[in-house]
Amino acid sequence: MKAAQHLQFSLTACIAAALLLFSTAALPQTQAAPAKPQAPAAAKKGAPPKATHLLHLSAVKLEDSGWTDQRLMGIVRSAGRLLAQCGVKLERVELVSLAVPPSYLDLATPEGQRALARDYSVARPAVYFVRNTRSSSAFEAESFGRGNTRSRPGLADTVWITLTARDPGIALAHELAHVLMDSGEHSEEPKNTALTRAQCARLRDTASGNGLLKAVTGARSAR
């Protein structure tokens, strides 16, 4: 039986706040020293490639799960920086706060996750920030692409991350990459955060074809 507070709190100032967070993060400080010729941003050491694709993400916070807006948005920003290596810019985040029955607060079974995604539907791709896991496999984060949800399409294009996840920014970027590539491929290197050119190309092409990324007009992707 559904709880009486079957409400979805779509953002009011949430989008504006999220955009402000992303647009003002890590700006370089100006200096009084005479100006020197600067190399193009794309040529600077360690600079991500120019964005060729835009990502709009739904971030679903379950009330009473222990997540705060500040922590959640910090993790989303961190994941966005990692995805930038593929020319993907996290352009917009829709932050949604949901009051749900206690049985929905933890990862338990795919059926429970499917019910939550069905009863509180948001735009995809979507990340659900939950409290913990009661699943026997005890994943701290997991993702559902289209290839592994043919029998349960309601979970497609979603990521689920628990409050106890270690390195949550890396974990979120890792699971989002699985969704965008629609692939369960893993690197053998622990905590690997780099994607190959081929993986980035697959991520952009697959996600664009599935309507999860929007190409920047006039931009050309590296191959």
C-alpha positions as CSV (number, residue, x, y, z in Angstrom):
1,M,0.0,0.0,0.0
2,K,1.4,3.4,-1.0
3,A,2.1,6.0,1.7
4,A,-0.2,9.0,1.9
5,Q,2.7,11.3,1.1
6,H,2.9,10.0,-2.4
7,L,4.5,13.3,-3.6
8,Q,7.3,14.2,-5.9
9,F,9.0,17.5,-5.0
10,S,10.2,18.8,-8.3
11,L,12.8,21.5,-7.9
12,T,11.9,25.1,-7.4
13,A,15.3,26.8,-6.9
14,C,17.0,23.4,-7.2
15,I,18.0,23.6,-10.9
16,A,19.2,27.2,-10.4
17,A,21.2,26.2,-7.4
18,A,22.7,23.2,-9.1
19,L,23.6,25.4,-12.1
20,L,25.2,27.9,-9.8
21,L,27.3,25.2,-8.1
22,F,28.6,23.9,-11.4
23,S,29.2,27.2,-13.0
24,T,31.1,28.7,-10.1
25,A,33.1,25.6,-9.0
26,A,36.9,25.8,-9.1
27,L,37.3,29.1,-10.9
28,P,41.0,30.2,-11.1
29,Q,42.0,33.2,-9.0
30,T,43.1,36.4,-10.9
31,Q,46.6,37.7,-10.1
32,A,48.0,41.2,-10.2
33,A,51.1,40.1,-12.1
34,P,51.4,41.3,-15.8
35,A,49.4,39.1,-18.2
36,K,51.2,36.5,-20.1
37,P,50.1,34.6,-23.2
38,Q,48.1,31.6,-22.2
39,A,47.9,28.3,-23.9
40,P,44.4,27.3,-25.2
41,A,42.4,25.6,-22.4
42,A,42.3,22.3,-24.3
43,A,46.1,22.3,-24.6
44,K,46.8,22.8,-20.9
45,K,48.1,19.8,-19.1
46,G,45.4,17.8,-17.5
47,A,42.6,19.9,-19.0
48,P,39.5,17.9,-20.2
49,P,38.7,17.9,-23.8
50,K,36.2,20.5,-25.1
51,A,32.6,19.4,-24.4
52,T,30.9,17.8,-27.4
53,H,27.9,16.3,-25.5
54,L,25.6,17.6,-22.7
55,L,24.2,15.5,-19.9
56,H,21.0,16.4,-18.0
57,L,20.7,14.3,-14.8
58,S,18.0,13.6,-12.3
59,A,19.2,13.2,-8.7
60,V,16.6,11.7,-6.4
61,K,17.2,12.1,-2.7
62,L,15.1,9.9,-0.4
63,E,14.0,11.8,2.7
64,D,15.2,10.2,6.0
65,S,18.0,8.3,4.1
66,G,20.7,10.4,5.7
67,W,21.7,12.3,2.4
68,T,22.0,16.0,2.4
69,D,21.7,18.3,-0.6
70,Q,25.3,19.5,-0.1
71,R,26.9,16.1,0.1
72,L,24.8,14.8,-2.8
73,M,25.7,17.7,-5.1
74,G,29.4,17.4,-4.2
75,I,29.4,13.8,-5.3
76,V,27.5,14.7,-8.5
77,R,30.0,17.4,-9.3
78,S,32.9,15.0,-8.7
79,A,31.4,12.5,-11.1
80,G,30.8,15.2,-13.7
81,R,34.5,16.1,-13.6
82,L,35.4,12.4,-14.3
83,L,32.9,12.2,-17.2
84,A,34.5,15.3,-18.7
85,Q,37.4,13.2,-20.0
86,C,35.0,11.9,-22.6
87,G,33.9,15.4,-23.7
88,V,30.7,15.1,-21.7
89,K,29.5,18.2,-19.8
90,L,27.1,17.8,-16.9
91,E,25.0,20.8,-17.9
92,R,22.0,20.4,-15.6
93,V,21.0,18.6,-12.5
94,E,17.4,18.3,-11.4
95,L,17.4,17.6,-7.7
96,V,14.2,15.9,-6.5
97,S,13.4,15.2,-2.8
98,L,11.0,12.3,-2.2
99,A,9.1,11.2,0.9
100,V,8.8,7.5,0.6
101,P,7.7,4.5,2.7
102,P,10.5,3.1,4.9
103,S,10.6,0.0,2.8
104,Y,12.0,2.0,-0.1
105,L,14.9,3.6,1.8
106,D,17.3,0.7,1.3
107,L,18.3,-1.4,-1.6
108,A,16.6,-4.8,-1.1
109,T,15.4,-6.4,-4.3
110,P,15.2,-5.4,-7.9
111,E,11.4,-5.7,-7.5
112,G,11.5,-3.0,-4.7
113,Q,13.7,-0.8,-6.8
114,R,11.4,-1.2,-9.8
115,A,8.4,-0.2,-7.6
116,L,10.2,2.9,-6.4
117,A,11.2,3.9,-10.0
118,R,7.6,3.2,-11.2
119,D,5.8,5.0,-8.3
120,Y,8.1,8.0,-8.3
121,S,9.1,8.4,-11.9
122,V,11.6,11.1,-13.0
123,A,13.5,12.0,-16.2
124,R,16.3,9.6,-17.1
125,P,19.2,9.1,-16.7
126,A,18.5,9.2,-13.0
127,V,20.5,8.6,-9.8
128,Y,18.7,7.4,-6.7
129,F,20.5,8.2,-3.4
130,V,19.3,5.6,-0.9
131,R,20.2,4.8,2.7
132,N,21.9,1.4,2.6
133,T,21.5,-2.1,1.1
134,R,19.7,-5.2,2.4
135,S,20.5,-7.1,-0.7
136,S,22.4,-10.4,-0.4
137,S,24.9,-9.2,-3.0
138,A,25.4,-6.0,-0.9
139,F,26.5,-3.6,-3.7
140,E,27.2,-0.1,-2.5
141,A,26.2,1.2,-5.9
142,E,24.7,-0.4,-9.0
143,S,23.4,0.6,-12.4
144,F,20.8,-0.6,-14.8
145,G,21.3,-0.1,-18.5
146,R,19.0,-1.2,-21.3
147,G,20.7,-4.5,-22.1
148,N,20.3,-5.9,-18.6
149,T,16.7,-4.7,-18.0
150,R,14.8,-6.2,-20.9
151,S,12.6,-8.1,-18.4
152,R,12.3,-5.0,-16.1
153,P,12.4,-1.9,-18.3
154,G,11.3,0.3,-15.5
155,L,14.8,0.3,-14.1
156,A,16.6,1.2,-17.3
157,D,18.9,4.2,-17.3
158,T,19.1,4.4,-13.5
159,V,22.0,4.4,-10.9
160,W,21.5,3.5,-7.3
161,I,24.1,4.6,-4.7
162,T,24.1,4.1,-0.9
163,L,25.1,6.4,1.9
164,T,27.9,4.0,2.8
165,A,29.5,3.9,-0.6
166,R,33.3,4.3,-0.6
167,D,34.8,6.9,-3.0
168,P,31.2,7.9,-4.0
169,G,32.2,10.3,-6.7
170,I,34.2,7.6,-8.4
171,A,31.5,5.1,-7.8
172,L,28.9,7.3,-9.3
173,A,31.0,8.2,-12.4
174,H,31.7,4.5,-12.8
175,E,28.0,3.5,-12.7
176,L,26.9,6.4,-14.9
177,A,29.5,5.2,-17.5
178,H,27.9,1.8,-17.5
179,V,24.5,3.3,-18.1
180,L,25.7,5.7,-20.8
181,M,27.6,2.9,-22.6
182,D,24.9,0.3,-21.9
183,S,27.7,-2.0,-21.0
184,G,28.8,-4.0,-17.9
185,E,32.4,-3.9,-19.0
186,H,34.9,-3.4,-16.2
187,S,38.5,-2.4,-15.9
188,E,40.8,-4.9,-14.1
189,E,42.7,-1.9,-12.5
190,P,41.5,-1.1,-9.0
191,K,39.9,2.4,-8.8
192,N,40.5,3.0,-12.4
193,T,38.9,6.3,-13.4
194,A,40.3,6.7,-17.0
195,L,38.4,5.6,-20.0
196,T,40.0,4.8,-23.3
197,R,39.2,6.7,-26.5
198,A,37.2,3.7,-27.7
199,Q,35.2,3.6,-24.5
200,C,34.5,7.3,-24.6
201,A,33.4,7.1,-28.2
202,R,31.1,4.2,-27.3
203,L,29.8,6.1,-24.4
204,R,28.9,9.2,-26.5
205,D,27.5,7.2,-29.4
206,T,25.4,4.8,-27.4
207,A,24.1,7.5,-25.0
208,S,23.2,9.8,-27.8
209,G,21.4,7.1,-29.7
210,N,19.4,6.3,-26.5
211,G,18.6,9.9,-26.0
212,L,20.7,10.2,-22.8
213,L,23.1,12.8,-24.2
214,K,22.6,15.8,-26.4
215,A,25.3,16.7,-29.0
216,V,26.7,20.2,-28.9
217,T,25.9,21.9,-32.2
218,G,29.1,22.2,-34.3
219,A,31.3,20.2,-31.9
220,R,33.4,17.3,-33.2
221,S,34.2,14.3,-30.9
222,A,37.7,12.9,-30.7
223,R,38.0,9.4,-32.2
